[in-house]
Amino acid sequence: MTWRSRIAAGWLLVALGAGAWLAGAPGVPTGEARTLADGRQVAGLLVRAPRAPAEAARGLEALSAGARRPLLAEALHGFAAEGGEQLGLGPLRGARLGAVVVTALLAALLSLAAFDLAGLTGALLAPALLLLWPRQVSASLLATPDQAGALLWLAALASAARSLDAPTRLARTRAGTWTGVLTGAAAAVRPDLWTLLPLLATHWLLGRLHLWRLARRAPAPLELPADEPVESWAARLRRVPTALGAAALLGPALAALAYPWLWGAPLPRALAALPLAHGAGTPLPVNPLLLAAAAVPAPLLLLALLGLAHAAVRLLRAMASGDGRVARTEALWLLGAGVPLTLAGAGLAPRGPGLTPLVHALPVLALLGARVVEALARLAWPSRQAALAAALGLAALYPGLRAAALAFPHGASAWGELVGGAPGAAGLGWPRQDGGEAVRALLPALVAHAPPGTRVAWLGVAPEAVARYRRAGLLPASLLDAPSADQADLVVAALGGAPRDALQEAWQALGSARAEAGVYLDEVPLAQAFARAGGWR
């Protein structure tokens, strides 16, 4: 086994072990709760499909129509959750088995890609840059489409890069075909990831433009042979890379296969679904680019910016020297990071919480950041390159790792140094959590202090999340769900997730605005419990 394979296997095992250990701690945000609820239905319908195919198809179409999205991620997490529970991992930890496996595969794949791009240093460092900071620790444990989309985005780019450098036509064809398959799978997990297709087309056109510009600078032949045949369209089509052709043919087909709502009327429904995949609806409270810059620890943000700048410099130098191989590779990775960032900044990304709009750019940024550490160490101290790279890597990782340890399991509420942490973000009125997940830490206090028969109203918490807590045994049957605050003895509110008006109405209904218990991060309240007289002992 080579060092490349050993490092990737090591990251796979480390991520699997750490994920299995930590997966039961975070709360269930709204997005994960709905993914698991839909995934359970998808898994049931697919199991029944061989016996009742027409009924299963109608059920899948109705479910996909309601969600307005493909169902591949739901199927993955639905089956993984069932398998996790059967393995005895429980309804909460077991439900995240699919997320743990996806994150482990992402770490291993990122290590392989980084080894090819930046050698041993990159392979060791890139997965750590991606995962070891507060938001990513939490996101890597959640059963949502985001991490699977990031995995497939990186895999498609890595396959396209391999198709550029493959030594034989057969190897290029194989890698290009896999690029098409992975493009379709990415769009089947998150519909906005169909942008891999225009990304690959742009990359090819940029390459053709560069060659055309070089041809213009070349001296023209003195005369053109009169009998030289005119190039046919078939010959021109053969110039299209296999990766682009496979993505154009296989990508839409595989994405549509996982999107049952499209089956009845593919073209008109696809046109109707496209705006939803790219941010149609209420604007986000914070631009995703600004949120990402504020959420990422400062050293990692600096490495990401340096990585982008380093790749751009390498691209310009390769174009100036005529090194087409390096130019094509650098352009591909720059597009892989730049397209998600541009769409998120322009408001054309999905309306998701936290880093959802640009999460698939993060592995590419980690890859480029790891390479710039290796380049800086080689430039600054060639004879002690490995030691200096290790020191730089640890210095970059330490603030994020320390913040992740202090914030866990509330990593989705953590903010970086640019806004002054969680208190600074709260002062700006920015989101305090992704979807009510901080309520998970209040459940032990509810069990200890709420009398049997207490009616509980949940503000800013998805009903599917409450049901998941009950299945996990975190909420006893003696605590009942109330339909509204005026019929409740106890109100549990996820701050920043519940509307302010609803919280004030709950205070009026209970006759008290005093919090009986709360969850805090850096003294910023994330979730609180309010009780009527006699509702808290």
Order of alpha helices (4+ residues) and beta strands (2+ residues): alpha-alpha-alpha-alpha-alpha-alpha-alpha-alpha-alpha-alpha-alpha-alpha-alpha-alpha-alpha-alpha-alpha-alpha-alpha-beta-alpha-beta-beta-alpha-beta-beta
